[in-house]
Amino acid sequence: MVLPMVYIKKTPKIRCHNIKKVEQAIDVPVVLHGGSGIPNDQIREANSSGIGKINVNTENIVAYTNAVRNYLQANPKPTDPRAYQGAARKSYERSCKK
């Protein structure tokens, strides 16, 4: 899935040298807020530089919403949310695992 440009205008560039400095200067885990859309190689590099936690959810929300849209386009009559939430949950789970 390609992440729509919800928050980012261009591919982010994480300055891992700064992460290392911060990680060495403080006594608590360093958290990357807004990790959505960051390429996997940069995520791995940030993790090895001292990031202890990465907050992401936009990809998951987009996957869920797209699954709901796709289901309702193919099946326009259901009014019970349980009819489309199963597909949406599966899509969300796949996104989380990715």
N, C-alpha and C positions, 0 to 999 in steps of 0.2 A: 504494500500500500504506500502510496506517495502522500506524505503529510501535506495538507494544504497550508499555504502561508498564513496560518492563523495569527502567529505572533512574530515570526521571523521574516525579514525582508531579504536576507541573503544567508548563505551557509555560515553558521557561527564558527569562530575560531577561539578555542579555549587556550588561555595563556597558562600552560601547565607550570612554567617556572614560577609564576606567582602563587599557584596552589601549593607548591613545595615550600615556599617561604612562609606562607600562612600556616600550613600544617605543622611546621617546625616551631612556630612562634606561639601556638596556642595549645591548650591541654584538652580540647574537646574535638570530636570528629568534624571534619569539614563537609558541608552539604552543598551539593550543586542544585540550586533551585532553577526550575525552568529547563530541564534537560530535553524536552521535546524537540525533535528535529535535529539534534546534534548527531553527526555521523558516528557510527559504531567505533571506528578507529580512534576518534577523539574521546569517546566515552572510556575506552580501554586505557588510553594514555592518562586521562584525568584520574581514573581509578588508581593507576600505578603511581601517580604523583601525590596521592594522599586524600583523595575524595573518599569519604566513608559512606556516603548515602547520596543517591541521585533521585530527585523528584521528577517523575514524568507521569503524565496522564492524558495529555492532549491526544496522542495517538490512539489511546484506548477509547476515549470519548468519540473520536472521529469514526473508529471502527464500529462502535455500537450504533451510532447514528446512521451510518451508511447501511448497516444491516437492516435497521428499521425501515429506512427509505426503500431499499431494494425489496423487502418483503411486502410493503404496502403497495408498491408499484405493481408487483406481480399478483397481489391478492388484495384488491381495493375494498372488499366488503367487510373484513373483520372489524369489529368494534371492541372486542375483548383484548386488552393488551397482552394477555398471556399467549395469544396466538403468534405474536411477533417477538416477544421478549426472549423466547428460547433461542431463536436464531441470533438475536442481538447479543445475548450473554455468551454464546459460543464464539462469536466474532471478537468480543471483548477479551475472552480468555485467550484466544489465539494471539491477540495483540500483546497481552501481558507476557505470554511465554516468549514471544519474539524479542 
